[in-house]
Amino acid sequence: MPAVTVENPLTLPRVAAPKDADARPVLAVSTAPTGFEGEGFPVRRAFAGINYKYLDPFIMMDQMGEVDYAPGEPKGTPWHPHRGFETVTYIIDGTFIHQDSNGGGGTITNGDTQWMTAGSGLLHIEAPPEQLVMSGGLFHGLQLWVNLPAADKMKDPRYQDIRGGEIQLLTTPDGGALLRVIAGELDGHEGPGITHTPITMVHATVRPGAEVTLPWRQDFNALAYVLAGRGTVGTDRRPIHLGQTAVFGNGSSITVRADESQDAHTPDLEVVLLGGRPLREPMAHYGPFVMNTREELQQAFEDFQKGRLGTIPAVHGM
C-alpha cells in the first residue's frame, strides 16, 4: 500500500489532541458488505446500514479492491451521469484514467486524488489504462460521495487533480503514525482539496502498537474506516478490522490504535478518518443524482435523457 510515505515521520509536523480534550465515544462499528461496481470491479460498501444522520454530509463510500488483477481483467466504469454532489476518487495502488463531458480529466495513480464537483451535472468515465489491462496488476482505492448544499447543487462542474505529493503530511508526537491530510484541516494543517461542504479527510497509517489521539472539530461528525489491518477505536478500545466503519459520538478528539500484531501482507493499520459539518437538509437520492426533492430528481433524469448534462466526446482517449 504505497500511497505517499516518508522514511522518517519524525521530520514532519506533529499533532495531538490536548490532554483536556473530550474523547468521542464509539457509537457503533459496522461491517461493509461486498459487491461489484461499474463493469465488475469488487467493492466494499463502507457506509451500508449506517443511519444517514451520522454520515451527513457524506452519502456513500466504496473501497475498490484491493485486488490483484490477471492480464485482461482490470475493469472500470462506463460513461454515466452525476448531478448534485462531489465524487472523491483516491487511488492507493494502480492507475485510473478519468474524463468528463465538461473537459476535465487526467490520470490518477499511487496516492493521487480526483475531486470532481458534478454540480449542475455532467457525464464521466473512469477506466484503467490499456497497459494495465494488458499486464494486470494491483488495484486499490476509494470513492467517496460528498453531498452539496442546496445552494451549490446547480453550480458549474469543477475538477481538481490532486497529486499525492501535494497532500499535507503529519505525524503524532512519537512518530507512530503517518497522517495524510487530503482535504480540510487537522489541527490547523490544511490539505489541498477545496470543498464546498466543510469536511476533513485523512488517510492514516498507524504502526503496530501505536495509538493516535487527534483533535477533532466539535461541529463535525467523525467516522473511521479500516482499509487494511486491525486495531481498536475509542478510549475503550473497541475492536475494528478491514472493511469496518466506526461511528463516533460527540466530543473534541478521536482515538485509533493499531494491534501489536498485524497480518504478514498488511504490516500496519490503514484507516481513513472522515468528518464533516452536517448539512441537515432534505435529501432525495437515486442512482447518480443527489438532490433535495423528488421533483429535482425527476428534472435531473429528464435533463440527462435530453442530453443537457453533456455528451460523450467522439474520442475519449481511453
ZADREN-990903 format. One record per atom (N, C-alpha, C): x, y, z; residue in three letters. Coordinates in steps of 0.02 Angstrom, whole numbers, padded with zeros to 5 digits, always signed. Example, Ala and Ser with C-alpha at 12.3 -4.5 7.8 and 13.67 -1.06 7.14 Angstrom:
<atoms>
+00660-00284+00390ALA;+00615-00225+00390ALA;+00660-00165+00390ALA;+00642-00112+00354SER;+00684-00053+00357SER;+00645+00002+00394SER;
</atoms>
This chain:
<atoms>
+00043-00059+00000MET;+00000+00000+00000MET;+00044+00062+00000MET;+00069+00083-00058PRO;+00118+00137-00059PRO;+00089+00205-00043PRO;+00033+00225-00077ALA;+00006+00292-00070ALA;+00064+00341-00069ALA;+00070+00383-00016VAL;+00125+00428-00008VAL;+00156+00414+00060VAL;+00222+00408+00062THR;+00253+00390+00125THR;+00319+00429+00134THR;+00348+00424+00194VAL;+00412+00455+00209VAL;+00453+00405+00249VAL;+00520+00411+00244GLU;+00563+00364+00280GLU;+00562+00378+00356GLU;+00561+00442+00375ASN;+00564+00459+00446ASN;+00507+00508+00462ASN;+00451+00483+00489PRO;+00395+00527+00505PRO;+00412+00582+00555PRO;+00464+00572+00595LEU;+00481+00622+00646LEU;+00506+00687+00617LEU;+00519+00689+00551THR;+00537+00752+00518THR;+00475+00794+00502THR;+00416+00767+00513LEU;+00354+00800+00495LEU;+00325+00839+00555LEU;+00280+00887+00541PRO;+00244+00920+00596PRO;+00204+00869+00636PRO;+00199+00879+00701ARG;+00166+00831+00745ARG;+00101+00860+00772ARG;+00050+00817+00776VAL;-00014+00838+00801VAL;-00037+00790+00856VAL;-00073+00817+00904ALA;-00102+00777+00957ALA;-00157+00817+00990ALA;-00207+00782+01014ALA;-00262+00816+01050ALA;-00237+00841+01117ALA;-00261+00897+01141PRO;-00242+00921+01208PRO;-00266+00871+01262PRO;-00232+00872+01319LYS;-00247+00823+01372LYS;-00318+00830+01398LYS;-00346+00891+01394ASP;-00413+00901+01420ASP;-00467+00892+01367ASP;-00449+00864+01309ALA;-00498+00854+01255ALA;-00552+00805+01278ALA;-00612+00815+01252ASP;-00669+00772+01268ASP;-00670+00714+01218ASP;-00652+00654+01241ALA;-00647+00597+01196ALA;-00715+00578+01168ALA;-00718+00568+01103ARG;-00781+00547+01071ARG;-00792+00472+01083ARG;-00851+00453+01107PRO;-00865+00382+01115PRO;-00879+00349+01048PRO;-00869+00284+01045VAL;-00887+00246+00984VAL;-00959+00223+00991VAL;-01002+00246+00945LEU;-01073+00230+00948LEU;-01087+00162+00916LEU;-01050+00146+00863ALA;-01062+00083+00827ALA;-01002+00066+00783ALA;-00995+00001+00769VAL;-00946-00023+00719VAL;-00985-00068+00672VAL;-00985-00050+00607SER;-01022-00088+00557SER;-00974-00120+00508SER;-00996-00176+00478THR;-00955-00212+00429THR;-00983-00201+00359THR;-00940-00181+00313ALA;-00961-00166+00245ALA;-00978-00230+00207ALA;-01036-00232+00174PRO;-01049-00288+00128PRO;-01008-00280+00065PRO;-00997-00334+00030THR;-00959-00332-00032THR;-01006-00334-00092THR;-00982-00308-00148GLY;-01021-00309-00210GLY;-00977-00293-00269GLY;-01008-00273-00324PHE;-00971-00256-00385PHE;-00998-00190-00412PHE;-00954-00151-00443GLU;-00972-00086-00470GLU;-00947-00081-00541GLU;-00977-00032-00578GLY;-00954-00020-00646GLY;-00959-00082-00689GLY;-00904-00098-00722GLU;-00901-00156-00767GLU;-00885-00220-00730GLU;-00881-00216-00662GLY;-00871-00278-00624GLY;-00812-00278-00577GLY;-00789-00219-00554PHE;-00734-00222-00506PHE;-00762-00227-00435PHE;-00728-00266-00392PRO;-00754-00280-00325PRO;-00750-00219-00279PRO;-00802-00209-00238VAL;-00804-00154-00191VAL;-00830-00176-00123VAL;-00812-00138-00071ARG;-00844-00144-00006ARG;-00884-00080+00006ARG;-00948-00086+00023ARG;-00992-00028+00034ARG;-00984-00005+00107ARG;-00938+00043+00117ALA;-00916+00061+00184ALA;-00972+00086+00229ALA;-01021+00122+00201PHE;-01072+00154+00243PHE;-01139+00117+00243PHE;-01143+00059+00213ALA;-01206+00023+00209ALA;-01233+00008+00279ALA;-01296+00025+00290GLY;-01328+00010+00353GLY;-01319+00063+00407GLY;-01279+00115+00394ILE;-01268+00168+00444ILE;-01321+00222+00434ILE;-01352+00243+00488ASN;-01403+00296+00485ASN;-01373+00359+00456ASN;-01411+00390+00409TYR;-01383+00448+00374TYR;-01368+00506+00421TYR;-01402+00510+00477LYS;-01389+00566+00522LYS;-01317+00565+00549LYS;-01285+00506+00548TYR;-01215+00501+00570TYR;-01167+00510+00511TYR;-01192+00507+00449LEU;-01149+00514+00390LEU;-01149+00585+00362LEU;-01205+00618+00363ASP;-01213+00685+00334ASP;-01153+00729+00349ASP;-01118+00756+00298PRO;-01137+00766+00228PRO;-01112+00711+00180PRO;-01086+00655+00207PHE;-01062+00602+00163PHE;-01122+00557+00143PHE;-01120+00533+00082ILE;-01176+00495+00055ILE;-01158+00421+00053ILE;-01102+00405+00023MET;-01079+00336+00018MET;-01004+00334+00008MET;-00974+00277+00022MET;-00902+00268+00008MET;-00891+00195-00010MET;-00856+00183-00065ASP;-00837+00116-00086ASP;-00762+00107-00081ASP;-00740+00052-00051GLN;-00671+00032-00056GLN;-00665-00012-00118GLN;-00626+00010-00166MET;-00618-00025-00230MET;-00557-00071-00225MET;-00569-00137-00226GLY;-00514-00184-00214GLY;-00505-00191-00139GLY;-00449-00211-00118GLU;-00385-00222-00151GLU;-00389-00287-00191GLU;-00369-00282-00255VAL;-00373-00340-00299VAL;-00310-00342-00343VAL;-00283-00402-00352ASP;-00225-00411-00396ASP;-00250-00443-00461ASP;-00259-00401-00512TYR;-00288-00425-00575TYR;-00239-00466-00616TYR;-00265-00517-00649ALA;-00227-00552-00701ALA;-00232-00512-00765ALA;-00188-00525-00814PRO;-00193-00489-00878PRO;-00263-00496-00908PRO;-00289-00439-00932GLY;-00355-00438-00963GLY;-00412-00427-00915GLY;-00399-00428-00850GLU;-00453-00424-00800GLU;-00470-00353-00777GLU;-00424-00304-00775PRO;-00440-00239-00747PRO;-00502-00208-00780PRO;-00545-00177-00738LYS;-00608-00150-00761LYS;-00618-00080-00734LYS;-00663-00043-00766GLY;-00680+00024-00744GLY;-00755+00034-00744GLY;-00776+00095-00762THR;-00847+00110-00767THR;-00863+00134-00838THR;-00924+00123-00861PRO;-00945+00154-00925PRO;-00961+00228-00913PRO;-00974+00264-00967TRP;-00997+00333-00961TRP;-01062+00335-00921TRP;-01066+00381-00873HIS;-01126+00387-00832HIS;-01133+00459-00806HIS;-01194+00479-00786PRO;-01204+00548-00765PRO;-01198+00557-00689PRO;-01189+00620-00668HIS;-01194+00640-00597HIS;-01223+00710-00593HIS;-01258+00723-00540ARG;-01282+00791-00525ARG;-01293+00797-00449ARG;-01273+00855-00422GLY;-01292+00873-00354GLY;-01244+00855-00299GLY;-01184+00828-00315PHE;-01137+00809-00263PHE;-01066+00807-00291PHE;-01018+00789-00249GLU;-00948+00783-00269GLU;-00925+00711-00262GLU;-00886+00687-00311THR;-00854+00622-00305THR;-00780+00631-00292THR;-00755+00593-00243VAL;-00685+00596-00225VAL;-00656+00527-00236VAL;-00611+00520-00285THR;-00581+00455-00301THR;-00507+00457-00281THR;-00489+00416-00233TYR;-00422+00414-00204TYR;-00390+00347-00223TYR;-00337+00350-00262ILE;-00304+00288-00286ILE;-00242+00275-00243ILE;-00242+00216-00211ILE;-00186+00197-00168ILE;-00136+00155-00207ILE;-00161+00105-00244ASP;-00119+00064-00288ASP;-00152+00062-00356ASP;-00111+00062-00409GLY;-00138+00056-00476GLY;-00150+00123-00509GLY;-00188+00122-00564THR;-00198+00183-00605THR;-00269+00184-00632THR;-00299+00243-00631PHE;-00364+00255-00663PHE;-00357+00315-00709PHE;-00389+00312-00766ILE;-00394+00370-00810ILE;-00465+00395-00806ILE;-00472+00461-00797HIS;-00538+00492-00790HIS;-00549+00543-00846HIS;-00611+00547-00870GLN;-00629+00600-00917GLN;-00702+00618-00906GLN;-00719+00681-00912ASP;-00789+00701-00907ASP;-00809+00745-00966ASP;-00874+00754-00974SER;-00901+00790-01031SER;-00891+00865-01025SER;-00865+00888-00967ASN;-00851+00959-00957ASN;-00779+00977-00975ASN;-00741+00928-00999GLY;-00671+00941-01018GLY;-00621+00924-00965GLY;-00643+00900-00907GLY;-00597+00881-00854GLY;-00572+00811-00864GLY;-00518+00795-00828GLY;-00492+00726-00833GLY;-00418+00723-00821GLY;-00393+00662-00822GLY;-00322+00652-00810GLY;-00310+00581-00786GLY;-00248+00569-00767THR;-00227+00504-00741THR;-00213+00510-00667THR;-00242+00465-00628ILE;-00228+00464-00556ILE;-00198+00397-00538ILE;-00145+00400-00497THR;-00108+00339-00479THR;-00086+00345-00407THR;-00041+00304-00385ASN;-00023+00295-00315ASN;-00023+00359-00273ASN;-00076+00368-00232GLY;-00081+00425-00187GLY;-00115+00486-00216GLY;-00136+00484-00279ASP;-00170+00540-00311ASP;-00245+00539-00295ASP;-00276+00597-00300THR;-00348+00604-00289THR;-00380+00643-00346THR;-00435+00618-00370GLN;-00476+00653-00420GLN;-00538+00679-00384GLN;-00545+00745-00381TRP;-00601+00776-00345TRP;-00646+00809-00397TRP;-00703+00779-00409MET;-00748+00805-00461MET;-00812+00831-00430MET;-00824+00895-00439THR;-00887+00926-00418THR;-00936+00922-00476THR;-00985+00877-00471ALA;-01032+00869-00526ALA;-01077+00930-00532ALA;-01097+00959-00475GLY;-01139+01018-00478GLY;-01201+01008-00521GLY;-01211+01052-00570SER;-01271+01051-00612SER;-01274+00990-00657SER;-01218+00954-00664GLY;-01220+00891-00700GLY;-01169+00883-00755GLY;-01147+00822-00764LEU;-01101+00804-00818LEU;-01102+00728-00827LEU;-01067+00706-00878LEU;-01055+00635-00889LEU;-00981+00621-00876LEU;-00965+00562-00849HIS;-00894+00546-00842HIS;-00883+00471-00846HIS;-00818+00454-00854ILE;-00797+00385-00860ILE;-00732+00377-00823ILE;-00722+00318-00793GLU;-00660+00300-00759GLU;-00640+00231-00783GLU;-00578+00223-00803ALA;-00556+00159-00831ALA;-00481+00150-00821ALA;-00458+00088-00816PRO;-00387+00076-00812PRO;-00355+00089-00880PRO;-00292+00110-00881PRO;-00258+00120-00945PRO;-00249+00054-00982PRO;-00241+00057-01047GLU;-00234-00003-01088GLU;-00176-00046-01065GLU;-00121-00014-01045GLN;-00062-00051-01022GLN;-00078-00094-00961GLN;-00117-00066-00913LEU;-00135-00104-00854LEU;-00183-00161-00871LEU;-00228-00149-00919VAL;-00274-00202-00940VAL;-00234-00261-00968VAL;-00183-00245-01007MET;-00143-00297-01039MET;-00099-00335-00990MET;-00071-00298-00942SER;-00022-00329-00896SER;-00054-00356-00833SER;-00112-00328-00813GLY;-00139-00344-00748GLY;-00099-00308-00694GLY;-00116-00321-00632GLY;-00080-00289-00577GLY;-00126-00269-00521GLY;-00096-00240-00469LEU;-00132-00222-00408LEU;-00174-00160-00418LEU;-00235-00161-00391PHE;-00279-00102-00394PHE;-00314-00095-00326PHE;-00312-00033-00300HIS;-00341-00021-00234HIS;-00356+00054-00228HIS;-00416+00070-00208GLY;-00433+00141-00199GLY;-00499+00150-00163GLY;-00520+00213-00158LEU;-00582+00232-00126LEU;-00620+00279-00171LEU;-00686+00275-00169GLN;-00726+00329-00197GLN;-00777+00351-00145GLN;-00775+00415-00129LEU;-00818+00446-00079LEU;-00865+00495-00113LEU;-00929+00495-00094TRP;-00977+00543-00119TRP;-00992+00593-00063TRP;-00984+00658-00079VAL;-00996+00711-00031VAL;-01055+00753-00056VAL;-01105+00761-00015ASN;-01164+00800-00035ASN;-01146+00874-00042ASN;-01183+00908-00085LEU;-01176+00980-00093LEU;-01235+01014-00060LEU;-01225+01072-00029PRO;-01281+01110-00002PRO;-01330+01128-00059PRO;-01392+01138-00042ALA;-01443+01154-00092ALA;-01422+01214-00134ALA;-01390+01263-00103ALA;-01370+01323-00139ALA;-01315+01311-00191ALA;-01280+01253-00185ASP;-01223+01240-00230ASP;-01238+01183-00279ASP;-01296+01151-00274LYS;-01308+01092-00315LYS;-01308+01107-00390LYS;-01325+01167-00410MET;-01328+01183-00481MET;-01270+01227-00503MET;-01217+01228-00464LYS;-01157+01265-00485LYS;-01123+01230-00543LYS;-01081+01267-00580ASP;-01045+01238-00635ASP;-01000+01182-00611ASP;-00993+01128-00649PRO;-00947+01074-00630PRO;-00876+01099-00623PRO;-00838+01064-00580ARG;-00769+01082-00567ARG;-00728+01018-00556ARG;-00665+01019-00578TYR;-00622+00960-00572TYR;-00557+00981-00539TYR;-00537+00944-00487GLN;-00472+00955-00455GLN;-00429+00892-00462GLN;-00369+00901-00486ASP;-00322+00846-00493ASP;-00270+00855-00438ASP;-00276+00815-00384ILE;-00233+00823-00326ILE;-00180+00768-00327ILE;-00118+00788-00338ARG;-00063+00740-00339ARG;-00043+00720-00268ARG;-00019+00658-00262GLY;-00001+00633-00196GLY;+00050+00677-00161GLY;+00096+00706-00200GLY;+00148+00748-00171GLY;+00123+00815-00145GLY;+00059+00831-00158GLU;+00031+00895-00136GLU;-00003+00891-00068GLU;-00017+00830-00045ILE;-00055+00824+00017ILE;-00012+00843+00077ILE;-00044+00862+00131GLN;-00010+00881+00193GLN;+00007+00819+00233GLN;+00071+00809+00248LEU;+00094+00752+00288LEU;+00108+00774+00359LEU;+00082+00735+00407LEU;+00090+00749+00478LEU;+00107+00684+00514LEU;+00124+00689+00577THR;+00135+00630+00619THR;+00112+00644+00690THR;+00116+00594+00732THR;+00099+00600+00802THR;+00162+00614+00842THR;+00156+00633+00906PRO;+00215+00651+00945PRO;+00270+00598+00946PRO;+00251+00534+00945ASP;+00302+00481+00947ASP;+00320+00454+00878ASP;+00292+00484+00825GLY;+00308+00461+00757GLY;+00276+00395+00739GLY;+00227+00373+00778GLY;+00197+00307+00767GLY;+00145+00305+00712GLY;+00129+00361+00683ALA;+00079+00363+00630ALA;+00097+00414+00577ALA;+00082+00399+00515LEU;+00088+00446+00460LEU;+00018+00467+00441LEU;+00006+00533+00443LEU;-00061+00561+00430LEU;-00059+00600+00365LEU;-00100+00580+00317ARG;-00103+00614+00252ARG;-00169+00654+00249ARG;-00164+00720+00253VAL;-00223+00763+00252VAL;-00239+00778+00179VAL;-00292+00748+00154ILE;-00311+00756+00083ILE;-00354+00818+00074ILE;-00400+00829+00121ALA;-00444+00887+00116ALA;-00461+00911+00186ALA;-00480+00975+00190GLY;-00497+01004+00255GLY;-00435+01019+00296GLY;-00444+01022+00362GLU;-00387+01037+00405GLU;-00386+00993+00466GLU;-00326+00982+00491LEU;-00316+00943+00552LEU;-00268+00982+00596LEU;-00294+01006+00652ASP;-00253+01044+00700ASP;-00218+01103+00666ASP;-00254+01136+00621GLY;-00228+01195+00587GLY;-00187+01181+00524GLY;-00176+01118+00508HIS;-00139+01099+00448HIS;-00189+01081+00393HIS;-00186+01115+00337GLU;-00236+01108+00285GLU;-00213+01064+00227GLU;-00260+01022+00203GLY;-00248+00982+00143GLY;-00266+01021+00081GLY;-00248+00996+00022PRO;-00257+01034-00040PRO;-00328+01032-00068PRO;-00369+00984-00049GLY;-00436+00979-00078GLY;-00480+01038-00059GLY;-00510+01070-00110ILE;-00555+01126-00100ILE;-00627+01101-00101ILE;-00663+01111-00047THR;-00729+01082-00041THR;-00783+01136-00033THR;-00842+01123-00061HIS;-00900+01167-00049HIS;-00928+01155+00020HIS;-00928+01092+00041THR;-00953+01072+00107THR;-00893+01062+00153THR;-00891+01096+00211PRO;-00833+01089+00255PRO;-00824+01017+00279PRO;-00767+00986+00261ILE;-00753+00917+00282ILE;-00678+00911+00298ILE;-00661+00855+00329THR;-00591+00835+00337THR;-00585+00763+00314THR;-00533+00748+00274MET;-00519+00680+00250MET;-00445+00665+00261MET;-00432+00613+00301VAL;-00363+00595+00319VAL;-00353+00520+00308VAL;-00298+00501+00276HIS;-00277+00431+00271HIS;-00220+00422+00320HIS;-00231+00380+00372ALA;-00181+00370+00424ALA;-00152+00300+00419ALA;-00086+00295+00423THR;-00051+00231+00430THR;-00023+00228+00501THR;-00048+00180+00540VAL;-00030+00175+00610VAL;+00012+00112+00621VAL;+00073+00122+00648ARG;+00118+00066+00658ARG;+00092+00019+00712ARG;+00110-00045+00710PRO;+00087-00093+00761PRO;+00100-00068+00832PRO;+00048-00069+00873GLY;+00054-00048+00942GLY;+00048+00027+00954GLY;+00048+00066+00901ALA;+00045+00139+00909ALA;-00028+00161+00918ALA;-00036+00217+00954GLU;-00102+00245+00966GLU;-00103+00318+00942GLU;-00158+00337+00911VAL;-00166+00405+00884VAL;-00227+00436+00918VAL;-00217+00494+00950THR;-00273+00533+00977THR;-00269+00602+00946THR;-00317+00617+00904LEU;-00315+00679+00864LEU;-00370+00727+00885LEU;-00355+00792+00882PRO;-00408+00841+00894PRO;-00458+00837+00836PRO;-00522+00845+00852TRP;-00574+00840+00800TRP;-00626+00895+00812TRP;-00643+00930+00759ARG;-00690+00985+00766ARG;-00756+00961+00796ARG;-00780+00997+00845GLN;-00841+00976+00880GLN;-00904+00985+00837GLN;-00900+01029+00786ASP;-00959+01039+00742ASP;-00959+00990+00684ASP;-00909+00945+00681PHE;-00905+00893+00630PHE;-00928+00826+00659PHE;-00954+00783+00617ASN;-00962+00713+00637ASN;-00894+00679+00630ASN;-00890+00615+00647ALA;-00825+00580+00644ALA;-00836+00506+00627ALA;-00798+00483+00576LEU;-00802+00414+00552LEU;-00731+00388+00541LEU;-00721+00323+00553ALA;-00657+00292+00538ALA;-00670+00227+00500ALA;-00640+00221+00441TYR;-00649+00160+00401TYR;-00581+00126+00392TYR;-00579+00061+00404VAL;-00516+00023+00401VAL;-00505-00005+00331VAL;-00452+00019+00298LEU;-00432-00005+00232LEU;-00393-00070+00236LEU;-00355-00079+00290ALA;-00314-00139+00298ALA;-00292-00144+00371ALA;-00282-00205+00393GLY;-00257-00215+00461GLY;-00312-00219+00513GLY;-00291-00216+00576ARG;-00339-00219+00631ARG;-00313-00179+00690ARG;-00360-00159+00731GLY;-00342-00119+00790GLY;-00403-00106+00832GLY;-00404-00048+00865THR;-00460-00029+00907THR;-00476+00045+00896THR;-00537+00064+00915VAL;-00559+00134+00910VAL;-00589+00154+00977VAL;-00580+00219+00993GLY;-00607+00245+01055GLY;-00562+00231+01114GLY;-00573+00267+01168THR;-00532+00257+01228THR;-00547+00190+01262THR;-00605+00161+01246ASP;-00620+00095+01274ASP;-00596+00038+01230ASP;-00559+00056+01177ARG;-00526+00007+01133ARG;-00573-00045+01104ARG;-00621-00021+01066ARG;-00668-00067+01034ARG;-00636-00096+00971ARG;-00636-00162+00963PRO;-00601-00193+00906PRO;-00630-00172+00839PRO;-00585-00166+00789ILE;-00605-00148+00721ILE;-00555-00178+00673ILE;-00577-00196+00613HIS;-00532-00227+00565HIS;-00552-00209+00494HIS;-00515-00235+00445LEU;-00526-00222+00374LEU;-00600-00225+00357LEU;-00624-00172+00322GLY;-00693-00171+00298GLY;-00744-00148+00350GLY;-00722-00122+00406GLN;-00768-00098+00456GLN;-00764-00023+00465GLN;-00821+00007+00482THR;-00826+00079+00494THR;-00846+00092+00566THR;-00811+00136+00599ALA;-00829+00158+00667ALA;-00864+00225+00663ALA;-00919+00231+00699VAL;-00957+00294+00704VAL;-00945+00322+00774VAL;-00919+00383+00777PHE;-00904+00415+00841PHE;-00961+00462+00860PHE;-00970+00471+00926GLY;-01018+00519+00951GLY;-00985+00588+00959GLY;-01015+00629+01000ASN;-00992+00698+01010ASN;-00929+00701+01051ASN;-00890+00754+01041GLY;-00829+00764+01078GLY;-00779+00804+01038GLY;-00718+00810+01063SER;-00668+00851+01029SER;-00604+00813+01012SER;-00605+00746+01020SER;-00547+00706+00999SER;-00569+00636+00980SER;-00530+00604+00936ILE;-00543+00534+00918ILE;-00479+00494+00928ILE;-00487+00430+00946THR;-00430+00387+00961THR;-00434+00323+00919THR;-00378+00307+00888VAL;-00371+00245+00849VAL;-00305+00212+00870VAL;-00306+00147+00879ARG;-00246+00111+00899ARG;-00236+00050+00855ARG;-00174+00036+00835ALA;-00158-00024+00795ALA;-00140-00081+00842ALA;-00164-00142+00826ASP;-00145-00200+00864ASP;-00069-00212+00859ASP;-00042-00243+00910GLU;+00030-00258+00911GLU;+00049-00304+00854GLU;+00005-00350+00835SER;+00019-00398+00782SER;-00028-00386+00723SER;+00000-00381+00663GLN;-00039-00372+00602GLN;-00026-00431+00556GLN;-00066-00435+00502ASP;-00055-00488+00453ASP;+00011-00477+00417ASP;+00039-00531+00391ALA;+00104-00527+00357ALA;+00101-00480+00296ALA;+00045-00482+00259HIS;+00040-00440+00199HIS;+00015-00370+00215HIS;-00001-00356+00279THR;-00026-00291+00300THR;+00013-00270+00362THR;+00071-00240+00354PRO;+00113-00226+00412PRO;+00084-00175+00461PRO;+00040-00129+00437ASP;+00014-00075+00478ASP;-00062-00074+00476ASP;-00091-00035+00520LEU;-00163-00020+00517LEU;-00172+00039+00471LEU;-00213+00030+00419GLU;-00227+00084+00371GLU;-00300+00105+00381GLU;-00310+00168+00396VAL;-00378+00191+00412VAL;-00390+00260+00382VAL;-00451+00270+00357VAL;-00472+00335+00331VAL;-00517+00368+00383VAL;-00499+00429+00403LEU;-00536+00467+00452LEU;-00575+00522+00415LEU;-00639+00525+00428LEU;-00683+00573+00393LEU;-00724+00612+00443LEU;-00733+00676+00428GLY;-00778+00717+00468GLY;-00805+00773+00425GLY;-00865+00794+00440GLY;-00895+00849+00402GLY;-00949+00883+00443GLY;-00964+00944+00423ARG;-01018+00981+00455ARG;-01084+00960+00423ARG;-01129+00931+00462PRO;-01192+00907+00433PRO;-01231+00964+00399PRO;-01260+00948+00340LEU;-01299+00997+00304LEU;-01369+01003+00335LEU;-01395+00948+00360ARG;-01463+00946+00390ARG;-01515+00974+00341ARG;-01510+00951+00279GLU;-01557+00970+00227GLU;-01592+00907+00201GLU;-01653+00914+00174PRO;-01686+00856+00144PRO;-01642+00828+00088PRO;-01641+00761+00081MET;-01602+00731+00028MET;-01645+00682-00011MET;-01645+00690-00077ALA;-01678+00643-00123ALA;-01622+00613-00165ALA;-01610+00548-00157HIS;-01553+00515-00189HIS;-01578+00455-00228HIS;-01560+00453-00291TYR;-01574+00394-00331TYR;-01520+00386-00383TYR;-01484+00330-00380GLY;-01432+00317-00429GLY;-01380+00372-00429GLY;-01367+00402-00487PRO;-01313+00450-00494PRO;-01332+00522-00479PRO;-01392+00533-00450PHE;-01416+00600-00437PHE;-01432+00607-00362PHE;-01409+00663-00333VAL;-01422+00678-00262VAL;-01449+00749-00258VAL;-01514+00754-00247MET;-01547+00819-00246MET;-01584+00828-00179MET;-01626+00880-00174ASN;-01662+00893-00112ASN;-01735+00871-00114ASN;-01764+00865-00175THR;-01834+00846-00181THR;-01843+00796-00237THR;-01900+00760-00236ARG;-01915+00713-00290ARG;-01923+00749-00356ARG;-01950+00810-00354GLU;-01959+00849-00416GLU;-01891+00864-00447GLU;-01842+00880-00405GLU;-01775+00894-00431GLU;-01743+00831-00460GLU;-01757+00774-00428LEU;-01733+00711-00455LEU;-01763+00697-00524LEU;-01828+00707-00530GLN;-01861+00696-00594GLN;-01833+00742-00648GLN;-01818+00804-00628GLN;-01790+00852-00676GLN;-01720+00829-00698GLN;-01681+00802-00651ALA;-01614+00777-00667ALA;-01618+00721-00718ALA;-01664+00673-00709PHE;-01672+00619-00757PHE;-01693+00646-00825PHE;-01739+00694-00824GLU;-01762+00722-00888GLU;-01705+00758-00923GLU;-01666+00796-00886ASP;-01610+00832-00916ASP;-01558+00784-00944ASP;-01546+00729-00908PHE;-01499+00678-00933PHE;-01525+00647-00998PHE;-01588+00628-00999GLN;-01617+00596-01058GLN;-01617+00642-01119GLN;-01621+00708-01107LYS;-01622+00756-01162LYS;-01553+00782-01180LYS;-01501+00753-01148GLY;-01433+00772-01166GLY;-01409+00837-01135GLY;-01444+00862-01084ARG;-01425+00927-01055ARG;-01367+00921-01005ARG;-01348+00860-00987LEU;-01291+00851-00941LEU;-01226+00842-00979LEU;-01228+00850-01045GLY;-01168+00842-01086GLY;-01173+00782-01131GLY;-01127+00778-01176THR;-01125+00722-01223THR;-01057+00688-01220THR;-01055+00625-01238ILE;-00993+00587-01238ILE;-00949+00612-01295ILE;-00887+00632-01279PRO;-00842+00655-01332PRO;-00832+00601-01385PRO;-00823+00622-01446ALA;-00814+00575-01502ALA;-00752+00531-01492ALA;-00699+00561-01464VAL;-00638+00524-01448VAL;-00624+00537-01375VAL;-00628+00485-01333HIS;-00619+00497-01262HIS;-00552+00474-01235HIS;-00510+00448-01275GLY;-00440+00434-01256GLY;-00431+00377-01207GLY;-00481+00333-01200MET;-00474+00277-01155MET;-00442+00217-01190MET;
</atoms>
